[in-house]
Amino acid sequence: MVLQVFEFKLHFQQWYVPDI
């Protein structure tokens, strides 16, 4: 589902912040 992907990206950004 799209919601799962969106939630995953939010959690992913919590510990992974690209320096771009």
Residue pairs with C-beta under 8 A, 6 or more apart in sequence:
none
